[in-house]
Amino acid sequence: AGPFAPRAGRPVMLVLSGTWTGSVKVVRSLDGGTTKTGLTAGGAPWGLFTGNACEPVWDESEAAATLYLDVTLTSGSLTYRMGQ
């Protein structure tokens, strides 16, 4: 899902809800979505979810960056929202 073009200097909020199993990973691109890279913090995976959430996931500093959700559902129904 995406792209979402965040404004620099403001946290990006992610809301995941529903009854679902699987995973949701926030990924970032600098080339319009051709190449997507998973987020990390201190070298460890960041922005990876296996349940409902409502939290800030990223604070972008590059104007060309876009964010996407890489969703893998094994069952159920997921509702998502990414915003600032």
N, CA, C and O of each residue as an XYZ file, in Angstrom:
336
protein
N       0.850     -1.178      0.000
C       0.000      0.000      0.000
C       0.889      1.232      0.000
O       1.954      1.226      0.617
N       0.484      2.241     -0.654
C       1.250      3.475     -0.710
C       1.234      4.017     -2.121
O       0.556      3.459     -2.984
N       1.940      5.054     -2.372
C       2.926      5.695     -1.498
C       2.307      6.717     -0.542
O       1.237      7.270     -0.794
N       3.008      6.942      0.544
C       2.704      8.008      1.474
C       3.927      8.914      1.505
O       5.028      8.465      1.822
N       3.736     10.195      1.175
C       4.838     11.166      1.145
C       4.808     11.983      2.434
O       4.032     12.932      2.543
N       5.642     11.628      3.408
C       5.606     12.336      4.685
C       6.214     13.726      4.600
O       7.103     13.986      3.790
N       5.716     14.613      5.452
C       6.322     15.938      5.598
C       7.508     15.819      6.532
O       7.442     15.131      7.551
N       8.576     16.480      6.187
C       9.789     16.420      7.007
C       9.546     17.016      8.386
O       8.825     18.001      8.541
N      10.169     16.391      9.387
C      10.144     16.935     10.735
C       8.910     16.628     11.551
O       8.760     17.150     12.656
N       8.024     15.798     11.038
C       6.816     15.419     11.793
C       6.732     13.907     11.851
O       7.012     13.238     10.856
N       6.351     13.349     12.997
C       6.259     11.894     13.093
C       5.136     11.340     12.214
O       4.082     11.957     12.061
N       5.385     10.180     11.653
C       4.400      9.466     10.855
C       3.710      8.471     11.780
O       4.364      7.640     12.410
N       2.386      8.563     11.857
C       1.597      7.670     12.696
C       1.026      6.535     11.857
O       0.576      6.746     10.730
N       1.049      5.335     12.416
C       0.462      4.170     11.774
C      -0.600      3.589     12.694
O      -0.361      3.366     13.880
N      -1.781      3.347     12.125
C      -2.861      2.693     12.855
C      -3.206      1.411     12.109
O      -3.516      1.438     10.918
N      -3.148      0.286     12.821
C      -3.538     -1.017     12.287
C      -4.659     -1.542     13.161
O      -4.543     -1.542     14.387
N      -5.745     -1.989     12.545
C      -6.850     -2.529     13.327
C      -7.544     -3.630     12.543
O      -7.374     -3.761     11.331
N      -8.317     -4.405     13.255
C      -9.062     -5.498     12.647
C      -8.755     -6.798     13.349
O      -8.064     -6.838     14.367
N      -9.287     -7.859     12.776
C      -9.007     -9.209     13.258
C      -8.225     -9.895     12.150
O      -8.798    -10.321     11.148
N      -6.923     -9.999     12.331
C      -6.060    -10.481     11.269
C      -4.843    -11.207     11.842
O      -4.475    -11.021     13.002
N      -4.242    -12.024     11.010
C      -2.941    -12.608     11.309
C      -2.066    -12.382     10.089
O      -2.546    -12.368      8.955
N      -0.798    -12.211     10.332
C       0.155    -11.935      9.270
C       1.158    -10.917      9.737
O       1.480    -10.850     10.923
N       1.664    -10.111      8.796
C       2.654     -9.095      9.154
C       2.468     -7.845      8.302
O       1.990     -7.900      7.169
N       2.859     -6.736      8.880
C       2.861     -5.445      8.187
C       4.230     -4.822      8.430
O       4.668     -4.682      9.572
N       4.892     -4.455      7.352
C       6.218     -3.847      7.459
C       6.204     -2.497      6.759
O       5.755     -2.393      5.617
N       6.694     -1.463      7.435
C       6.839     -0.151      6.823
C       8.143     -0.159      6.036
O       9.197     -0.496      6.575
N       8.068      0.212      4.760
C       9.254      0.279      3.911
C       9.380      1.681      3.321
O       8.401      2.420      3.226
N      10.592      2.028      2.931
C      10.921      3.386      2.487
C      11.545      3.331      1.096
O      12.276      2.396      0.768
N      11.246      4.343      0.285
C      11.819      4.432     -1.053
C      12.286      5.852     -1.333
O      11.690      6.822     -0.865
N      13.347      5.956     -2.091
C      13.844      7.262     -2.545
C      13.737      7.411     -4.060
O      14.150      8.429     -4.618
N      13.177      6.384     -4.733
C      13.086      6.416     -6.192
C      11.668      6.136     -6.695
O      11.484      5.486     -7.724
N      10.680      6.629     -5.966
C       9.299      6.484     -6.405
C       8.723      5.091     -6.257
O       7.717      4.769     -6.890
N       9.337      4.262     -5.439
C       8.810      2.936     -5.177
C       9.485      1.809     -5.929
O       9.165      0.642     -5.705
N      10.417      2.132     -6.822
C      11.119      1.077     -7.550
C      11.940      0.216     -6.598
O      11.915     -1.012     -6.687
N      12.663      0.857     -5.689
C      13.463      0.167     -4.678
C      12.888      0.504     -3.313
O      12.759      1.674     -2.955
N      12.542     -0.529     -2.554
C      11.978     -0.328     -1.216
C      12.874     -1.014     -0.197
O      13.306     -2.150     -0.392
N      13.146     -0.302      0.897
C      14.027     -0.807      1.946
C      13.288     -0.798      3.264
O      12.626      0.182      3.604
N      13.397     -1.886      4.008
C      12.790     -1.952      5.328
C      13.461     -0.977      6.279
O      14.659     -0.719      6.169
N      12.696     -0.440      7.204
C      13.241      0.494      8.189
C      14.058     -0.260      9.236
O      13.757     -1.407      9.567
N      15.094      0.401      9.752
C      15.877     -0.137     10.860
C      16.141      0.963     11.869
O      16.090      2.150     11.547
N      16.422      0.548     13.095
C      16.841      1.460     14.161
C      17.973      0.766     14.898
O      17.779     -0.306     15.472
N      19.142      1.365     14.885
C      20.298      0.741     15.513
C      20.672     -0.573     14.862
O      21.236     -1.445     15.522
N      20.371     -0.739     13.578
C      20.690     -1.956     12.849
C      19.669     -3.074     12.996
O      19.806     -4.120     12.362
N      18.658     -2.874     13.814
C      17.624     -3.889     14.009
C      16.364     -3.503     13.237
O      16.104     -2.316     13.036
N      15.577     -4.493     12.800
C      14.341     -4.181     12.078
C      13.438     -3.256     12.890
O      13.321     -3.385     14.109
N      12.807     -2.327     12.188
C      11.909     -1.355     12.809
C      10.667     -1.236     11.938
O      10.749     -1.370     10.717
N       9.526     -0.987     12.551
C       8.301     -0.807     11.771
C       7.732     -2.113     11.270
O       7.123     -2.152     10.201
N       7.920     -3.197     12.032
C       7.379     -4.511     11.680
C       6.337     -4.887     12.721
O       6.625     -4.900     13.918
N       5.113     -5.196     12.263
C       3.994     -5.437     13.169
C       3.315     -6.756     12.853
O       3.197     -7.148     11.692
N       2.864     -7.443     13.913
C       2.096     -8.672     13.763
C       0.773     -8.579     14.522
O       0.097     -9.587     14.729
N       0.412     -7.374     14.933
C      -0.850     -7.145     15.637
C      -1.274     -5.691     15.501
O      -0.551     -4.869     14.938
N      -2.435     -5.393     16.014
C      -2.967     -4.039     15.935
C      -2.044     -3.056     16.646
O      -1.382     -3.406     17.623
N      -2.007     -1.823     16.147
C      -1.100     -0.818     16.695
C      -1.631      0.579     16.397
O      -2.425      0.777     15.477
N      -1.179      1.533     17.188
C      -1.430      2.954     16.958
C      -0.229      3.682     17.546
O      -0.185      3.942     18.748
N       0.749      4.012     16.697
C       1.983      4.596     17.203
C       2.786      5.294     16.111
O       2.588      5.039     14.923
N       3.694      6.177     16.524
C       4.585      6.797     15.545
C       5.591      5.755     15.060
O       6.141      4.994     15.856
N       5.824      5.730     13.747
C       6.723      4.725     13.189
C       7.960      5.306     12.519
O       8.925      4.582     12.277
N       7.946      6.604     12.214
C       9.091      7.157     11.484
C       9.046      8.665     11.532
O       7.973      9.253     11.670
N      10.197      9.295     11.421
C      10.312     10.744     11.312
C      11.242     10.998     10.140
O      12.454     10.812     10.256
N      10.694     11.417      9.026
C      11.455     11.541      7.778
C      12.169     12.879      7.677
O      11.667     13.901      8.143
N      13.362     12.860      7.054
C      14.121     14.096      6.857
C      14.430     14.384      5.388
O      14.910     15.470      5.065
N      14.164     13.429      4.493
C      14.447     13.634      3.074
C      13.158     13.895      2.300
O      12.194     13.137      2.408
N      13.151     14.972      1.520
C      11.952     15.378      0.789
C      11.517     14.354     -0.257
O      10.324     14.240     -0.539
N      12.452     13.612     -0.833
C      12.124     12.660     -1.893
C      11.615     11.318     -1.375
O      11.191     10.481     -2.172
N      11.644     11.098     -0.094
C      11.279      9.797      0.461
C       9.772      9.564      0.454
O       8.983     10.478      0.694
N       9.399      8.334      0.175
C       8.016      7.889      0.296
C       8.001      6.610      1.117
O       8.959      5.838      1.114
N       6.900      6.403      1.817
C       6.733      5.218      2.648
C       5.624      4.342      2.082
O       4.679      4.836      1.466
N       5.749      3.057      2.294
C       4.779      2.069      1.836
C       4.551      1.062      2.955
O       5.352      0.958      3.884
N       3.455      0.326      2.856
C       3.213     -0.797      3.753
C       3.317     -2.077      2.937
O       2.653     -2.236      1.913
N       4.159     -2.979      3.408
C       4.296     -4.309      2.820
C       3.459     -5.239      3.700
O       3.882     -5.606      4.796
N       2.276     -5.617      3.219
C       1.308     -6.372      4.009
C       1.258     -7.816      3.523
O       1.090     -8.078      2.332
N       1.405     -8.752      4.465
C       1.233    -10.173      4.191
C       0.190    -10.706      5.153
O       0.478    -10.926      6.330
N      -1.029    -10.917      4.653
C      -2.101    -11.455      5.489
C      -2.216    -12.955      5.272
O      -2.216    -13.435      4.138
N      -2.314    -13.692      6.385
C      -2.577    -15.120      6.283
C      -4.042    -15.415      6.561
O      -4.562    -16.450      6.143
N      -4.716    -14.497      7.274
C      -6.163    -14.621      7.474
C      -6.718    -13.319      8.034
O      -5.978    -12.477      8.543
N      -8.016    -13.174      7.931
C      -8.698    -12.042      8.533
C      -8.752    -10.809      7.659
O      -8.500    -10.847      6.455
N      -9.094     -9.707      8.320
C      -9.272     -8.430      7.640
C      -8.524     -7.337      8.399
O      -8.677     -7.191      9.612
N      -7.722     -6.582      7.675
C      -6.887     -5.521      8.242
C      -7.347     -4.170      7.727
O      -7.602     -4.001      6.534
N      -7.451     -3.209      8.635
C      -7.684     -1.811      8.270
C      -6.442     -1.049      8.687
O      -5.923     -1.257      9.784
N      -5.952     -0.156      7.811
C      -4.741      0.593      8.119
C      -4.908      2.064      7.787
O      -5.734      2.448      6.959
N      -4.108      2.867      8.449
C      -4.032      4.308      8.153
C      -2.650      4.800      8.511
O      -2.154      4.542      9.608
N      -2.024      5.514      7.581
C      -0.741      6.166      7.837
C      -0.950      7.656      7.622
O      -1.460      8.062      6.578
N      -0.568      8.470      8.584
C      -0.789      9.897      8.463
C       0.109     10.692      9.393
O       0.936     10.139     10.118
N      -0.076     12.007      9.351
C       0.717     12.892     10.203
C      -0.185     13.859     10.924
O       0.292     14.692     11.694
